[in-house]
Amino acid sequence: MDSLRRLLWWMLAGSSGGRNRGRIIVLLRDRPSNAHQIAKELGLDYKTVRHHLDVMMDNQLLTARGEGYGRMYFLSPMLDTNYQVFSEIRAQIGKTQIRATPDGDAR
């Protein structure tokens, strides 16, 4: 599980796409979807979603069924079984991020 924890830290906090990857994981846990459905639901560009799906597939966080446009994505058994680890890391990242307010002040 330590290797999964390290992988998730890198995938969520160690790269610029971590926030969107987290959002995709949450969506797929609730409802397996294809790339078009994910893009529409999350308000993201289709190519951006495809990139994140490919990265997560390469790192065995997701599995897929089908081919082409209708290919459906699911959490991998490893991630599904250890979803609590993902939730803990995502919560920790949210607490440590500094957000800027519209007037430019950090909070």
C-alpha positions in Angstrom: 0.0 0.0 0.0 3.0 2.3 0.5 3.7 2.2 -3.3 0.0 3.1 -4.0 0.2 6.0 -1.5 3.4 7.3 -3.2 1.8 6.9 -6.6 -1.3 8.8 -5.6 0.8 11.6 -4.0 2.7 12.0 -7.2 -0.5 11.8 -9.4 -2.5 14.2 -7.3 0.0 16.6 -5.7 3.2 16.2 -7.7 1.9 17.4 -11.1 -0.2 20.2 -12.5 -3.0 17.9 -13.5 -3.6 16.4 -10.1 -6.8 18.3 -9.3 -8.5 17.2 -12.5 -7.2 13.6 -12.0 -8.8 13.6 -8.6 -12.1 14.9 -10.0 -12.1 12.2 -12.6 -11.4 9.5 -10.0 -14.3 10.7 -7.9 -16.6 10.7 -10.9 -15.6 7.3 -12.0 -16.2 5.8 -8.6 -19.8 7.0 -8.7 -20.4 6.2 -12.4 -18.1 4.5 -14.9 -18.1 6.8 -18.0 -16.5 7.3 -21.4 -14.1 10.3 -22.1 -16.8 12.4 -23.7 -19.1 11.9 -20.7 -16.3 12.8 -18.3 -15.4 16.0 -20.3 -19.0 17.1 -20.3 -19.7 16.4 -16.7 -16.5 18.1 -15.4 -16.5 20.9 -17.9 -13.1 19.9 -19.3 -11.6 19.7 -22.8 -12.0 16.3 -24.3 -8.3 16.1 -25.2 -7.4 17.0 -21.6 -9.6 14.2 -20.3 -8.0 11.7 -22.7 -4.5 12.7 -21.5 -5.4 12.2 -17.8 -7.2 8.9 -18.6 -4.1 7.7 -20.5 -1.8 8.7 -17.6 -4.0 6.9 -15.0 -4.3 3.8 -17.3 -0.5 3.7 -17.7 -0.2 3.8 -13.8 -2.8 1.1 -13.3 -5.3 3.4 -11.5 -8.0 2.8 -14.1 -9.2 0.0 -16.3 -11.3 0.2 -19.4 -13.8 -1.8 -21.4 -14.6 -1.4 -25.1 -13.0 0.4 -27.9 -12.9 3.7 -29.6 -15.2 6.6 -28.7 -17.5 4.5 -26.4 -14.7 3.0 -24.3 -15.8 3.0 -20.7 -13.4 3.7 -17.8 -13.6 2.2 -14.3 -11.4 2.4 -11.2 -8.9 -0.4 -11.1 -9.5 -3.0 -8.5 -6.4 -1.7 -6.7 -7.7 1.8 -6.5 -11.3 0.7 -5.7 -10.1 -1.5 -2.8 -7.9 1.3 -1.4 -10.2 4.3 -2.2 -9.8 5.5 1.4 -6.1 6.1 0.8 -7.1 8.3 -2.2 -9.6 10.2 0.0 -7.1 10.8 2.7 -4.5 12.2 0.3 -7.0 14.3 -1.5 -8.2 15.8 1.9 -4.6 16.5 2.9 -3.9 18.2 -0.4 -6.9 20.4 0.0 -5.9 21.5 3.5 -2.3 22.5 2.4 -3.1 24.4 -0.8 -3.1 28.1 -0.6 -5.9 29.6 -2.5 -6.0 33.2 -3.8 -9.1 35.2 -3.3 -10.4 37.3 -6.2 -8.8 40.4 -4.7 -5.4 38.7 -4.7 -5.1 38.0 -1.0 -4.0 34.5 0.0 -6.1 32.5 2.5 
